[in-house]
Amino acid sequence: MIGIVDYGCGNLASVANMLKRVGVRSQISSDPRILQASSRLILPGVGSFGHGMAQLNKLGLDAFLREQAAQGKPLLGICLGMQLLAAGSEEGGEAGLGLVSGFVRHLSEQQLAGLPVPHVGWNEVRFREDNGFYAPDGMQRFYFTHSYHFVCEREQARIATTEYGGVVTAAVAEGNVAGVQFHPEKSHRFGMALLAAFGCDDG
């Protein structure tokens, strides 16, 4: 059973529906006691970094997620959920979860060479072969919508990239904690394959 963390900042039903389509059971909850019984966790998210962390802190889910990660439970952050794994962000003064070494910065106009922000749409994603998180079959395309990106402190933590006026981090991973900047729940067969792989022991 995968626990989908409800902190008021995500399109939770879309994630649950996509998991159901690939035969993976899930439950949505903000209660740490319920989530603790799950064998894996997904932290979805849309909106601002500061608001997201404030919500996690308010519900006591920040400490819970750090504890579960320290115990080795697989955790996947999606979009804002990925950014919350960082130490912090230019978007808001709240400290992040600090589960993946790095910091979240705005997609600067200089980097994008005049491309619009936010970055919205489909992009090809290239996963590093030795990433240890996901072994894709062929070319991968995922749906993005974001104005900030994850800058890894350790290059080894950056397991996938995309191009948007320059190289942008598309996925990160350290140990049992991973995050994707794109929305697998909106990415059709590519997202289905990734979520099926993450939940392969929970069908």
C-alpha positions in Angstrom: 0.0 0.0 0.0 1.3 3.4 -1.0 0.5 6.3 1.3 -0.2 9.6 -0.5 0.5 12.5 1.8 -2.3 15.0 2.1 -1.2 18.4 3.3 -3.6 20.5 1.3 -1.3 21.2 -1.6 -1.7 18.5 -4.3 -3.9 16.9 -6.9 -4.1 13.8 -4.9 -6.9 12.1 -6.7 -5.0 12.2 -10.0 -2.1 10.4 -8.4 -4.3 7.8 -6.8 -6.2 7.2 -10.0 -3.0 6.7 -12.0 -1.7 4.3 -9.4 -5.1 2.4 -9.6 -4.7 2.2 -13.4 -1.4 0.4 -13.0 -2.7 -1.9 -10.3 -1.1 -0.3 -7.3 -3.2 0.2 -4.1 -3.0 3.6 -2.4 -4.5 5.6 0.4 -4.7 9.3 0.9 -4.2 10.6 4.4 -2.8 13.4 6.5 -2.6 11.2 9.6 0.9 10.0 10.3 -0.5 6.9 12.0 -2.2 5.8 8.8 0.7 6.8 6.6 3.1 4.9 8.7 1.4 1.6 7.9 2.1 2.2 4.2 5.2 0.5 2.7 6.0 3.5 0.5 5.1 7.2 0.5 4.3 9.8 -2.2 4.5 13.5 -1.5 2.7 15.3 -4.4 2.4 19.0 -4.6 1.3 22.2 -6.4 1.7 25.8 -5.3 4.4 27.7 -3.5 7.3 26.3 -1.4 6.7 28.4 1.6 3.0 27.5 1.8 3.8 23.8 1.3 6.3 23.6 4.1 4.0 25.6 6.4 1.3 23.1 5.8 3.6 20.1 6.5 4.9 21.8 9.6 1.4 22.6 10.8 0.3 19.0 10.5 3.5 17.6 12.0 4.2 15.8 8.7 7.7 17.4 8.3 9.1 15.5 11.3 7.1 12.4 10.2 8.6 12.4 6.7 12.1 12.9 8.0 11.6 10.0 10.4 10.2 7.7 7.8 13.0 8.5 5.3 15.6 7.9 8.0 14.1 4.5 8.6 14.6 3.6 5.0 11.0 3.9 3.7 10.9 4.8 0.0 9.6 8.3 -0.6 8.8 10.0 -3.9 8.2 13.7 -4.2 6.3 15.0 -7.2 6.6 18.6 -8.6 6.4 20.8 -5.4 6.8 17.7 -3.4 10.2 17.2 -5.0 11.2 20.7 -4.3 10.2 20.3 -0.6 12.9 17.6 -0.3 15.6 20.3 -0.6 17.2 22.3 2.2 15.3 25.5 1.1 14.1 27.6 -1.7 14.2 31.2 -3.0 10.4 31.0 -2.9 9.6 31.6 0.7 11.7 31.6 3.9 10.7 28.2 5.3 13.4 25.6 5.6 12.8 22.5 3.5 12.8 18.8 4.5 16.6 18.5 3.8 16.3 15.0 2.5 18.1 15.6 -0.8 21.1 17.9 -0.7 20.3 21.0 -2.8 18.4 24.3 -3.0 15.5 25.4 -5.2 16.0 28.4 -7.4 13.9 30.4 -9.9 14.1 29.6 -13.6 16.0 32.7 -14.5 15.4 34.6 -17.7 19.1 34.5 -18.4 19.2 30.7 -18.3 16.0 30.4 -20.4 17.1 32.9 -23.1 13.7 34.5 -23.3 11.5 31.4 -22.9 8.4 31.9 -20.8 8.1 31.2 -17.1 6.5 29.0 -15.8 7.7 26.2 -18.0 4.5 24.4 -19.0 4.4 21.4 -21.4 5.9 18.2 -22.5 9.6 17.6 -22.5 12.0 14.8 -23.2 13.7 13.5 -20.0 17.0 11.8 -19.9 17.7 9.5 -17.0 21.2 8.7 -16.0 21.8 5.0 -16.6 23.2 4.3 -13.1 20.5 6.3 -11.3 19.3 3.4 -9.1 15.7 4.7 -9.2 14.1 4.1 -12.6 15.2 2.2 -15.6 13.2 3.6 -18.5 12.4 1.7 -21.7 13.4 4.0 -24.6 12.7 7.7 -25.0 10.8 9.4 -22.1 8.5 12.4 -22.3 6.8 13.9 -19.3 4.5 16.9 -18.6 6.0 19.8 -16.7 4.5 22.9 -15.0 7.0 24.9 -12.8 8.7 28.2 -12.3 11.5 26.9 -9.9 14.0 24.1 -10.3 16.2 22.0 -8.0 19.9 22.8 -7.9 21.7 19.7 -6.5 24.6 20.2 -4.1 25.9 16.8 -5.3 25.8 16.1 -9.0 25.3 12.4 -8.2 21.9 13.3 -6.8 20.7 14.6 -10.1 19.4 11.5 -11.9 17.6 13.0 -14.8 17.6 16.2 -16.8 15.5 18.0 -19.4 16.3 21.0 -21.7 14.5 24.3 -21.3 16.8 27.1 -22.4 19.5 25.1 -20.7 19.9 21.9 -18.6 17.2 21.7 -15.9 17.0 19.0 -13.2 14.1 16.7 -13.9 14.6 14.1 -11.1 16.7 13.6 -8.0 17.5 10.8 -5.7 19.6 10.0 -2.6 19.2 6.6 -1.0 15.5 5.8 -0.5 14.3 9.3 -1.3 13.6 10.5 -4.8 11.8 13.3 -6.5 10.5 14.2 -10.0 9.9 17.8 -11.2 7.3 16.6 -13.8 3.9 15.2 -13.2 3.8 11.5 -13.9 0.1 11.4 -13.1 -0.4 13.7 -16.2 2.1 12.0 -18.4 0.1 9.1 -19.9 2.1 5.9 -20.6 5.4 7.4 -19.5 4.0 8.3 -16.1 2.2 5.0 -15.7 5.4 3.1 -16.3 7.3 5.2 -13.7 4.6 5.0 -11.0 4.2 1.2 -11.7 8.0 0.8 -11.2 7.9 2.8 -7.9 4.9 0.8 -6.6 6.1 -2.6 -8.0 6.0 -4.2 -4.5 2.6 -2.8 -3.7 0.3 -4.2 -6.3 
